[in-house]
Amino acid sequence: MKAENKFFVKEVFFSGIIFASLMAGFDYSDGKEFVITKFIFHLLFFGLFMGLFFRYQYKKSMSKVNEEK
């Protein structure tokens, strides 16, 4: 696997974990109980969205670097 792809997989995982943990924390502070399916949903979909966004930004910045050369 390319180093670039490893970075994006890590980005999906870490951003998803952080967002899902924050959402679970807000639910807990409101007195709601922890729901694992909701946690996994937040982890996967937010993580996927952020991974795609960062991949787009990375490719855009790399194209600018290549144009300058």
PDB file as gemmi writes it, atoms N, CA and C in Angstrom:
CRYST1    1.000    1.000    1.000  90.00  90.00  90.00 P 1                      
ATOM      1  N   MET A   1       0.840  -1.172   0.000  1.00  0.00           N  
ATOM      2  CA  MET A   1       0.000   0.000   0.000  1.00  0.00           C  
ATOM      3  C   MET A   1       0.894   1.247   0.000  1.00  0.00           C  
ATOM      4  N   LYS A   2       0.511   2.215  -0.785  1.00  0.00           N  
ATOM      5  CA  LYS A   2       1.276   3.454  -0.860  1.00  0.00           C  
ATOM      6  C   LYS A   2       1.192   4.218   0.456  1.00  0.00           C  
ATOM      7  N   ALA A   3       2.217   4.992   0.729  1.00  0.00           N  
ATOM      8  CA  ALA A   3       2.237   5.804   1.948  1.00  0.00           C  
ATOM      9  C   ALA A   3       1.083   6.805   1.946  1.00  0.00           C  
ATOM     10  N   GLU A   4       0.744   7.304   0.775  1.00  0.00           N  
ATOM     11  CA  GLU A   4      -0.359   8.250   0.634  1.00  0.00           C  
ATOM     12  C   GLU A   4      -1.684   7.604   1.075  1.00  0.00           C  
ATOM     13  N   ASN A   5      -1.923   6.379   0.654  1.00  0.00           N  
ATOM     14  CA  ASN A   5      -3.151   5.682   1.021  1.00  0.00           C  
ATOM     15  C   ASN A   5      -3.196   5.355   2.506  1.00  0.00           C  
ATOM     16  N   LYS A   6      -2.052   5.010   3.077  1.00  0.00           N  
ATOM     17  CA  LYS A   6      -2.001   4.735   4.516  1.00  0.00           C  
ATOM     18  C   LYS A   6      -2.380   5.976   5.309  1.00  0.00           C  
ATOM     19  N   PHE A   7      -1.921   7.130   4.848  1.00  0.00           N  
ATOM     20  CA  PHE A   7      -2.249   8.386   5.507  1.00  0.00           C  
ATOM     21  C   PHE A   7      -3.756   8.627   5.484  1.00  0.00           C  
ATOM     22  N   PHE A   8      -4.396   8.396   4.355  1.00  0.00           N  
ATOM     23  CA  PHE A   8      -5.826   8.640   4.248  1.00  0.00           C  
ATOM     24  C   PHE A   8      -6.636   7.650   5.083  1.00  0.00           C  
ATOM     25  N   VAL A   9      -6.197   6.405   5.164  1.00  0.00           N  
ATOM     26  CA  VAL A   9      -6.884   5.425   6.008  1.00  0.00           C  
ATOM     27  C   VAL A   9      -6.775   5.831   7.471  1.00  0.00           C  
ATOM     28  N   LYS A  10      -5.597   6.290   7.877  1.00  0.00           N  
ATOM     29  CA  LYS A  10      -5.421   6.762   9.256  1.00  0.00           C  
ATOM     30  C   LYS A  10      -6.291   7.983   9.518  1.00  0.00           C  
ATOM     31  N   GLU A  11      -6.375   8.863   8.552  1.00  0.00           N  
ATOM     32  CA  GLU A  11      -7.180  10.072   8.687  1.00  0.00           C  
ATOM     33  C   GLU A  11      -8.656   9.720   8.871  1.00  0.00           C  
ATOM     34  N   VAL A  12      -9.147   8.758   8.101  1.00  0.00           N  
ATOM     35  CA  VAL A  12     -10.534   8.317   8.232  1.00  0.00           C  
ATOM     36  C   VAL A  12     -10.770   7.786   9.644  1.00  0.00           C  
ATOM     37  N   PHE A  13      -9.871   6.949  10.113  1.00  0.00           N  
ATOM     38  CA  PHE A  13     -10.036   6.332  11.424  1.00  0.00           C  
ATOM     39  C   PHE A  13      -9.984   7.367  12.549  1.00  0.00           C  
ATOM     40  N   PHE A  14      -8.971   8.206  12.560  1.00  0.00           N  
ATOM     41  CA  PHE A  14      -8.796   9.149  13.663  1.00  0.00           C  
ATOM     42  C   PHE A  14      -9.872  10.237  13.679  1.00  0.00           C  
ATOM     43  N   SER A  15     -10.207  10.789  12.530  1.00  0.00           N  
ATOM     44  CA  SER A  15     -11.248  11.819  12.529  1.00  0.00           C  
ATOM     45  C   SER A  15     -12.597  11.215  12.885  1.00  0.00           C  
ATOM     46  N   GLY A  16     -12.863   9.996  12.444  1.00  0.00           N  
ATOM     47  CA  GLY A  16     -14.112   9.332  12.799  1.00  0.00           C  
ATOM     48  C   GLY A  16     -14.205   9.026  14.278  1.00  0.00           C  
ATOM     49  N   ILE A  17     -13.107   8.545  14.866  1.00  0.00           N  
ATOM     50  CA  ILE A  17     -13.087   8.236  16.303  1.00  0.00           C  
ATOM     51  C   ILE A  17     -13.308   9.501  17.129  1.00  0.00           C  
ATOM     52  N   ILE A  18     -12.654  10.574  16.762  1.00  0.00           N  
ATOM     53  CA  ILE A  18     -12.791  11.819  17.519  1.00  0.00           C  
ATOM     54  C   ILE A  18     -14.224  12.337  17.442  1.00  0.00           C  
ATOM     55  N   PHE A  19     -14.793  12.369  16.244  1.00  0.00           N  
ATOM     56  CA  PHE A  19     -16.153  12.873  16.082  1.00  0.00           C  
ATOM     57  C   PHE A  19     -17.151  11.981  16.806  1.00  0.00           C  
ATOM     58  N   ALA A  20     -17.029  10.672  16.643  1.00  0.00           N  
ATOM     59  CA  ALA A  20     -17.959   9.745  17.285  1.00  0.00           C  
ATOM     60  C   ALA A  20     -17.852   9.831  18.807  1.00  0.00           C  
ATOM     61  N   SER A  21     -16.647  10.003  19.321  1.00  0.00           N  
ATOM     62  CA  SER A  21     -16.470  10.139  20.767  1.00  0.00           C  
ATOM     63  C   SER A  21     -17.112  11.427  21.288  1.00  0.00           C  
ATOM     64  N   LEU A  22     -16.938  12.508  20.552  1.00  0.00           N  
ATOM     65  CA  LEU A  22     -17.571  13.766  20.953  1.00  0.00           C  
ATOM     66  C   LEU A  22     -19.091  13.655  20.937  1.00  0.00           C  
ATOM     67  N   MET A  23     -19.634  13.030  19.924  1.00  0.00           N  
ATOM     68  CA  MET A  23     -21.089  12.860  19.832  1.00  0.00           C  
ATOM     69  C   MET A  23     -21.601  11.966  20.964  1.00  0.00           C  
ATOM     70  N   ALA A  24     -20.867  10.900  21.287  1.00  0.00           N  
ATOM     71  CA  ALA A  24     -21.252  10.023  22.397  1.00  0.00           C  
ATOM     72  C   ALA A  24     -21.163  10.785  23.718  1.00  0.00           C  
ATOM     73  N   GLY A  25     -20.161  11.639  23.859  1.00  0.00           N  
ATOM     74  CA  GLY A  25     -20.030  12.459  25.061  1.00  0.00           C  
ATOM     75  C   GLY A  25     -21.184  13.430  25.225  1.00  0.00           C  
ATOM     76  N   PHE A  26     -21.608  14.056  24.122  1.00  0.00           N  
ATOM     77  CA  PHE A  26     -22.756  14.958  24.186  1.00  0.00           C  
ATOM     78  C   PHE A  26     -24.030  14.200  24.548  1.00  0.00           C  
ATOM     79  N   ASP A  27     -24.211  13.017  23.990  1.00  0.00           N  
ATOM     80  CA  ASP A  27     -25.375  12.206  24.337  1.00  0.00           C  
ATOM     81  C   ASP A  27     -25.342  11.820  25.811  1.00  0.00           C  
ATOM     82  N   TYR A  28     -24.174  11.449  26.299  1.00  0.00           N  
ATOM     83  CA  TYR A  28     -24.020  11.072  27.704  1.00  0.00           C  
ATOM     84  C   TYR A  28     -24.332  12.248  28.628  1.00  0.00           C  
ATOM     85  N   SER A  29     -23.899  13.446  28.246  1.00  0.00           N  
ATOM     86  CA  SER A  29     -24.159  14.626  29.070  1.00  0.00           C  
ATOM     87  C   SER A  29     -25.637  14.999  29.074  1.00  0.00           C  
ATOM     88  N   ASP A  30     -26.367  14.610  28.038  1.00  0.00           N  
ATOM     89  CA  ASP A  30     -27.805  14.849  27.987  1.00  0.00           C  
ATOM     90  C   ASP A  30     -28.596  13.768  28.714  1.00  0.00           C  
ATOM     91  N   GLY A  31     -27.916  12.754  29.243  1.00  0.00           N  
ATOM     92  CA  GLY A  31     -28.585  11.702  29.980  1.00  0.00           C  
ATOM     93  C   GLY A  31     -29.010  10.518  29.130  1.00  0.00           C  
ATOM     94  N   LYS A  32     -28.622  10.498  27.873  1.00  0.00           N  
ATOM     95  CA  LYS A  32     -28.959   9.376  26.999  1.00  0.00           C  
ATOM     96  C   LYS A  32     -27.925   8.271  27.190  1.00  0.00           C  
ATOM     97  N   GLU A  33     -28.334   7.058  26.896  1.00  0.00           N  
ATOM     98  CA  GLU A  33     -27.393   5.947  27.044  1.00  0.00           C  
ATOM     99  C   GLU A  33     -26.574   5.770  25.756  1.00  0.00           C  
ATOM    100  N   PHE A  34     -25.464   5.063  25.898  1.00  0.00           N  
ATOM    101  CA  PHE A  34     -24.541   4.825  24.782  1.00  0.00           C  
ATOM    102  C   PHE A  34     -25.140   3.798  23.829  1.00  0.00           C  
ATOM    103  N   VAL A  35     -25.161   4.150  22.534  1.00  0.00           N  
ATOM    104  CA  VAL A  35     -25.680   3.255  21.503  1.00  0.00           C  
ATOM    105  C   VAL A  35     -24.534   2.965  20.535  1.00  0.00           C  
ATOM    106  N   ILE A  36     -24.110   1.703  20.490  1.00  0.00           N  
ATOM    107  CA  ILE A  36     -22.943   1.329  19.684  1.00  0.00           C  
ATOM    108  C   ILE A  36     -23.193   1.525  18.190  1.00  0.00           C  
ATOM    109  N   THR A  37     -24.406   1.284  17.718  1.00  0.00           N  
ATOM    110  CA  THR A  37     -24.682   1.450  16.275  1.00  0.00           C  
ATOM    111  C   THR A  37     -24.563   2.916  15.868  1.00  0.00           C  
ATOM    112  N   LYS A  38     -25.014   3.817  16.732  1.00  0.00           N  
ATOM    113  CA  LYS A  38     -24.891   5.246  16.449  1.00  0.00           C  
ATOM    114  C   LYS A  38     -23.416   5.660  16.429  1.00  0.00           C  
ATOM    115  N   PHE A  39     -22.641   5.110  17.366  1.00  0.00           N  
ATOM    116  CA  PHE A  39     -21.209   5.399  17.428  1.00  0.00           C  
ATOM    117  C   PHE A  39     -20.513   4.931  16.145  1.00  0.00           C  
ATOM    118  N   ILE A  40     -20.806   3.714  15.710  1.00  0.00           N  
ATOM    119  CA  ILE A  40     -20.189   3.169  14.489  1.00  0.00           C  
ATOM    120  C   ILE A  40     -20.632   3.964  13.267  1.00  0.00           C  
ATOM    121  N   PHE A  41     -21.901   4.354  13.218  1.00  0.00           N  
ATOM    122  CA  PHE A  41     -22.391   5.176  12.116  1.00  0.00           C  
ATOM    123  C   PHE A  41     -21.613   6.481  12.028  1.00  0.00           C  
ATOM    124  N   HIS A  42     -21.476   7.175  13.159  1.00  0.00           N  
ATOM    125  CA  HIS A  42     -20.723   8.434  13.173  1.00  0.00           C  
ATOM    126  C   HIS A  42     -19.269   8.202  12.766  1.00  0.00           C  
ATOM    127  N   LEU A  43     -18.668   7.155  13.286  1.00  0.00           N  
ATOM    128  CA  LEU A  43     -17.273   6.859  12.983  1.00  0.00           C  
ATOM    129  C   LEU A  43     -17.069   6.646  11.481  1.00  0.00           C  
ATOM    130  N   LEU A  44     -17.892   5.816  10.881  1.00  0.00           N  
ATOM    131  CA  LEU A  44     -17.708   5.477   9.464  1.00  0.00           C  
ATOM    132  C   LEU A  44     -18.031   6.628   8.525  1.00  0.00           C  
ATOM    133  N   PHE A  45     -19.194   7.235   8.695  1.00  0.00           N  
ATOM    134  CA  PHE A  45     -19.605   8.234   7.722  1.00  0.00           C  
ATOM    135  C   PHE A  45     -18.873   9.560   7.866  1.00  0.00           C  
ATOM    136  N   PHE A  46     -18.667  10.025   9.077  1.00  0.00           N  
ATOM    137  CA  PHE A  46     -17.897  11.257   9.230  1.00  0.00           C  
ATOM    138  C   PHE A  46     -16.443  11.023   8.845  1.00  0.00           C  
ATOM    139  N   GLY A  47     -15.904   9.885   9.256  1.00  0.00           N  
ATOM    140  CA  GLY A  47     -14.530   9.557   8.892  1.00  0.00           C  
ATOM    141  C   GLY A  47     -14.347   9.458   7.394  1.00  0.00           C  
ATOM    142  N   LEU A  48     -15.297   8.832   6.719  1.00  0.00           N  
ATOM    143  CA  LEU A  48     -15.231   8.709   5.261  1.00  0.00           C  
ATOM    144  C   LEU A  48     -15.308  10.078   4.596  1.00  0.00           C  
ATOM    145  N   PHE A  49     -16.213  10.908   5.067  1.00  0.00           N  
ATOM    146  CA  PHE A  49     -16.338  12.259   4.515  1.00  0.00           C  
ATOM    147  C   PHE A  49     -15.043  13.048   4.681  1.00  0.00           C  
ATOM    148  N   MET A  50     -14.467  12.993   5.869  1.00  0.00           N  
ATOM    149  CA  MET A  50     -13.239  13.740   6.116  1.00  0.00           C  
ATOM    150  C   MET A  50     -12.066  13.166   5.317  1.00  0.00           C  
ATOM    151  N   GLY A  51     -12.018  11.865   5.173  1.00  0.00           N  
ATOM    152  CA  GLY A  51     -10.971  11.250   4.359  1.00  0.00           C  
ATOM    153  C   GLY A  51     -11.053  11.692   2.906  1.00  0.00           C  
ATOM    154  N   LEU A  52     -12.261  11.730   2.362  1.00  0.00           N  
ATOM    155  CA  LEU A  52     -12.438  12.188   0.982  1.00  0.00           C  
ATOM    156  C   LEU A  52     -12.079  13.662   0.837  1.00  0.00           C  
ATOM    157  N   PHE A  53     -12.459  14.457   1.822  1.00  0.00           N  
ATOM    158  CA  PHE A  53     -12.139  15.879   1.791  1.00  0.00           C  
ATOM    159  C   PHE A  53     -10.626  16.111   1.827  1.00  0.00           C  
ATOM    160  N   PHE A  54      -9.933  15.420   2.729  1.00  0.00           N  
ATOM    161  CA  PHE A  54      -8.490  15.595   2.824  1.00  0.00           C  
ATOM    162  C   PHE A  54      -7.777  15.055   1.594  1.00  0.00           C  
ATOM    163  N   ARG A  55      -8.311  14.015   0.989  1.00  0.00           N  
ATOM    164  CA  ARG A  55      -7.707  13.498  -0.238  1.00  0.00           C  
ATOM    165  C   ARG A  55      -7.834  14.522  -1.364  1.00  0.00           C  
ATOM    166  N   TYR A  56      -9.011  15.150  -1.464  1.00  0.00           N  
ATOM    167  CA  TYR A  56      -9.221  16.203  -2.463  1.00  0.00           C  
ATOM    168  C   TYR A  56      -8.252  17.360  -2.232  1.00  0.00           C  
ATOM    169  N   GLN A  57      -8.134  17.798  -0.974  1.00  0.00           N  
ATOM    170  CA  GLN A  57      -7.225  18.896  -0.646  1.00  0.00           C  
ATOM    171  C   GLN A  57      -5.778  18.528  -0.955  1.00  0.00           C  
ATOM    172  N   TYR A  58      -5.393  17.305  -0.661  1.00  0.00           N  
ATOM    173  CA  TYR A  58      -4.029  16.839  -0.916  1.00  0.00           C  
ATOM    174  C   TYR A  58      -3.731  16.849  -2.416  1.00  0.00           C  
ATOM    175  N   LYS A  59      -4.631  16.312  -3.208  1.00  0.00           N  
ATOM    176  CA  LYS A  59      -4.418  16.288  -4.662  1.00  0.00           C  
ATOM    177  C   LYS A  59      -4.374  17.698  -5.234  1.00  0.00           C  
ATOM    178  N   LYS A  60      -5.223  18.568  -4.715  1.00  0.00           N  
ATOM    179  CA  LYS A  60      -5.250  19.957  -5.182  1.00  0.00           C  
ATOM    180  C   LYS A  60      -3.928  20.657  -4.867  1.00  0.00           C  
ATOM    181  N   SER A  61      -3.411  20.446  -3.658  1.00  0.00           N  
ATOM    182  CA  SER A  61      -2.152  21.082  -3.285  1.00  0.00           C  
ATOM    183  C   SER A  61      -0.975  20.486  -4.061  1.00  0.00           C  
ATOM    184  N   MET A  62      -1.030  19.190  -4.339  1.00  0.00           N  
ATOM    185  CA  MET A  62       0.041  18.565  -5.117  1.00  0.00           C  
ATOM    186  C   MET A  62       0.024  19.052  -6.575  1.00  0.00           C  
ATOM    187  N   SER A  63      -1.149  19.302  -7.128  1.00  0.00           N  
ATOM    188  CA  SER A  63      -1.202  19.802  -8.499  1.00  0.00           C  
ATOM    189  C   SER A  63      -0.623  21.223  -8.572  1.00  0.00           C  
ATOM    190  N   LYS A  64      -0.855  22.030  -7.534  1.00  0.00           N  
ATOM    191  CA  LYS A  64      -0.273  23.378  -7.502  1.00  0.00           C  
ATOM    192  C   LYS A  64       1.236  23.317  -7.415  1.00  0.00           C  
ATOM    193  N   VAL A  65       1.758  22.385  -6.628  1.00  0.00           N  
ATOM    194  CA  VAL A  65       3.206  22.218  -6.486  1.00  0.00           C  
ATOM    195  C   VAL A  65       3.812  21.792  -7.822  1.00  0.00           C  
ATOM    196  N   ASN A  66       3.133  20.884  -8.513  1.00  0.00           N  
ATOM    197  CA  ASN A  66       3.651  20.407  -9.798  1.00  0.00           C  
ATOM    198  C   ASN A  66       3.570  21.489 -10.868  1.00  0.00           C  
ATOM    199  N   GLU A  67       2.574  22.386 -10.796  1.00  0.00           N  
ATOM    200  CA  GLU A  67       2.472  23.472 -11.770  1.00  0.00           C  
ATOM    201  C   GLU A  67       3.597  24.492 -11.575  1.00  0.00           C  
ATOM    202  N   GLU A  68       4.039  24.686 -10.342  1.00  0.00           N  
ATOM    203  CA  GLU A  68       5.080  25.653 -10.059  1.00  0.00           C  
ATOM    204  C   GLU A  68       6.449  25.213 -10.546  1.00  0.00           C  
ATOM    205  N   LYS A  69       6.632  23.918 -10.708  1.00  0.00           N  
ATOM    206  CA  LYS A  69       7.943  23.410 -11.134  1.00  0.00           C  
ATOM    207  C   LYS A  69       8.153  23.576 -12.604  1.00  0.00           C  
TER     208      LYS A  69                                                      
END                                                                             
